[in-house]
Amino acid sequence: MEDKGIAKFPKPVFGRIPNFAGAEQAASMLFEEMEYREAKVIKVNPDAPQRRVRLRVLLDGKTLLMPSPRLRCGFLILNPSRIRRELCGEASAIGGAFRYGRPCSLRELPQVDLIVAGSVAVSVDGVRVGKGGGYSELEYAVLREIGAAAEETPIFTTVHDVQVVGRVPQEPHDLTVDAIITPTRVVRVERSLRRPEGIFWEKIAPKQLREIPILRELKAVSSGS
């Protein structure tokens, strides 16, 4: 993407969800989809290429649920009725989300109507590749564990056309998307496999439990302590 001049700030794009030329156009195509128009609560990843999505969610009066980077502070909830319209641009950035949103506990997490995920690559059959940390899968697993997302909750990704590939290997905890949205097209994916119904606790490292309070809270709840 950098060699072709597609990648945008921040650079280098290695090790992150790459921002790309045409991210705004991809976002605009997302806003035309029925699932977006009907959604009241939308979870959007905190990465640069989806900032336009986060902004529009707030401007459209929808509730924005944004995971904090690496889930260190759990999920941030941004209520558009409490953010002046001229401040929505600032609130759509990571720093602004911490200023104008608030961390919410597990019991405060709302029912999510649509999930927008960033991707490094995504296959034509909907299997996405993230930046390697597994945080999108973990965020989804947390929402499934507490019933804030369901099997039928739609998941979309916005990417550049070059990020759409023929095939990606899939593991049991990997997310699949229902729609791939690029600056030029919307690819609807026919789902063939069920999504993970919760957290694969055997894959959670002790370090993750130490660094992610919401995981410790959830593990305590699930173990009945």
C-alpha positions in Angstrom: 0.0 0.0 0.0 2.9 2.4 0.7 4.6 1.4 -2.5 1.5 2.2 -4.5 0.8 5.5 -2.7 -2.4 4.2 -1.2 -1.4 4.4 2.4 -2.1 7.6 4.4 -1.0 8.9 7.7 -0.1 7.4 10.2 2.9 5.7 8.7 4.5 3.2 8.5 1.4 1.1 8.1 3.1 -2.1 9.2 1.7 -3.2 12.6 -1.5 -1.2 12.4 -4.8 -1.1 10.6 -3.7 0.9 7.6 -5.2 4.2 6.7 -5.9 4.5 3.0 -6.7 6.9 0.2 -10.5 6.6 -0.3 -11.4 5.8 3.4 -13.9 8.7 3.3 -15.5 7.3 0.2 -15.7 3.8 1.7 -17.3 5.3 4.8 -19.9 7.2 2.6 -20.9 3.9 1.0 -21.3 2.3 4.4 -23.7 5.1 5.4 -26.0 4.1 2.5 -26.5 0.5 3.8 -29.7 -0.4 5.5 -27.9 -1.8 8.6 -26.3 1.5 9.2 -29.4 3.5 8.7 -31.4 1.4 11.1 -28.8 1.0 13.8 -29.0 3.0 17.0 -25.8 1.7 18.7 -22.7 1.1 16.6 -19.4 -0.3 17.7 -16.5 1.1 15.7 -12.8 0.3 16.1 -10.5 3.1 17.1 -8.2 3.1 14.1 -7.5 6.0 11.7 -9.3 4.7 8.5 -12.6 4.4 10.5 -12.5 7.9 12.0 -14.9 9.2 9.4 -17.3 6.4 10.4 -17.1 7.3 14.1 -17.7 11.0 13.3 -20.8 10.3 11.2 -22.2 8.0 13.9 -22.1 10.9 16.3 -23.4 13.4 13.8 -26.3 11.1 13.0 -27.3 11.0 16.7 -26.4 7.3 17.1 -24.5 6.0 20.2 -20.9 5.2 19.5 -19.2 2.3 21.3 -15.5 2.4 20.8 -13.0 -0.1 22.3 -10.0 1.6 23.9 -6.7 0.7 22.3 -5.8 -2.9 23.4 -8.9 -2.9 25.6 -6.8 -1.5 28.4 -9.6 0.8 29.5 -12.4 -1.5 28.2 -15.1 0.1 26.0 -15.9 3.8 25.7 -19.4 4.9 25.2 -20.2 8.2 23.5 -23.6 9.6 23.8 -24.2 12.2 21.0 -26.8 14.0 23.0 -24.1 15.0 25.4 -21.6 16.2 22.8 -22.0 19.5 21.0 -22.2 19.1 17.3 -19.1 21.2 16.6 -17.1 18.9 19.0 -18.0 15.7 17.3 -14.9 15.8 15.1 -12.7 16.0 18.2 -14.7 13.3 19.9 -14.2 10.9 17.0 -10.4 10.8 17.6 -9.0 8.5 20.2 -8.0 11.3 22.6 -11.3 13.1 22.1 -13.2 9.9 22.8 -11.6 9.7 26.2 -12.6 13.3 26.9 -16.2 13.2 25.6 -17.0 9.5 26.3 -16.7 7.4 29.4 -15.6 3.9 30.1 -18.5 1.6 30.8 -18.7 -1.5 32.9 -19.9 -4.8 31.6 -23.4 -4.3 32.9 -23.6 -0.8 31.2 -22.7 -2.1 27.7 -25.6 -1.5 25.4 -27.0 -3.9 22.8 -25.0 -3.4 19.7 -26.8 -3.1 16.3 -23.8 -2.9 14.0 -20.1 -3.6 14.3 -17.6 -1.8 12.0 -14.2 -3.4 12.0 -10.9 -2.3 10.5 -8.8 -4.8 8.6 -5.3 -5.3 7.2 -6.9 -7.7 4.6 -10.2 -9.4 4.1 -11.0 -12.4 1.8 -13.9 -12.4 -0.6 -15.6 -14.9 1.7 -15.4 -12.5 4.6 -12.5 -13.7 6.7 -10.6 -10.7 8.0 -7.0 -10.3 9.1 -6.3 -7.7 11.7 -2.9 -6.4 13.0 -2.1 -9.5 14.8 -3.2 -8.9 18.4 -6.6 -10.5 18.2 -8.3 -7.5 19.8 -11.3 -7.3 17.4 -12.0 -10.9 18.1 -11.6 -10.4 21.8 -13.9 -7.3 21.8 -16.5 -9.3 19.9 -16.1 -12.2 22.3 -16.7 -9.9 25.3 -19.9 -8.6 23.7 -21.1 -12.1 22.9 -20.4 -13.3 26.5 -22.6 -10.7 28.0 -25.3 -10.8 25.3 -24.6 -7.3 23.9 -24.0 -8.8 20.5 -25.6 -11.9 18.9 -24.9 -14.3 16.0 -27.0 -12.1 13.7 -25.4 -8.8 14.6 -24.0 -7.6 11.3 -20.2 -6.9 11.0 -18.9 -4.7 8.2 -15.4 -3.7 7.3 -14.2 -0.7 5.3 -11.0 -1.3 3.3 -9.2 -0.3 0.1 -9.9 -2.5 -2.9 -6.3 -3.8 -2.8 -6.9 -5.2 0.7 -9.6 -7.6 -0.6 -7.8 -10.9 -1.3 -8.8 -14.3 -2.6 -8.4 -16.4 0.6 -7.4 -16.1 4.2 -6.8 -19.1 6.6 -9.5 -19.1 9.3 -9.2 -20.2 12.9 -12.2 -20.9 15.2 -11.9 -17.6 17.0 -11.6 -15.5 13.8 -14.3 -13.0 12.8 -16.1 -13.1 9.5 -17.8 -10.0 8.1 -21.1 -9.7 6.4 -20.1 -6.9 4.0 -16.8 -5.6 2.6 -17.0 -1.9 1.7 -14.4 -0.3 -0.4 -14.3 3.1 -2.1 -15.8 1.6 -5.2 -18.1 -1.3 -4.2 -20.0 -3.2 -1.5 -19.4 -6.9 -1.4 -22.0 -8.8 0.5 -20.8 -12.1 2.0 -22.9 -15.2 2.4 -22.1 -16.5 5.9 -21.3 -20.2 6.0 -19.8 -20.7 9.5 -21.1 -19.7 12.9 -19.2 -17.0 14.8 -17.5 -17.5 18.2 -20.1 -17.4 20.9 -17.7 -16.1 23.6 -14.2 -16.0 24.9 -11.8 -18.9 24.4 -10.4 -18.7 27.9 -7.7 -21.2 27.2 -6.2 -18.7 24.7 -6.1 -15.8 27.2 -2.6 -15.3 28.5 -2.0 -14.3 32.1 -0.5 -11.1 30.8 -3.8 -10.2 29.1 -5.7 -10.8 32.3 -3.3 -8.5 34.1 -3.5 -5.7 31.5 -7.2 -5.8 30.6 -9.5 -5.2 33.7 -12.7 -5.9 31.7 -11.4 -9.5 31.1 -10.8 -10.0 34.8 -14.3 -8.7 35.6 -15.8 -11.0 33.0 -13.8 -14.0 34.2 -15.0 -13.3 37.8 -18.6 -13.1 36.6 -18.4 -16.3 34.5 -16.7 -18.2 37.4 -19.4 -17.0 39.8 -16.9 -15.3 42.2 
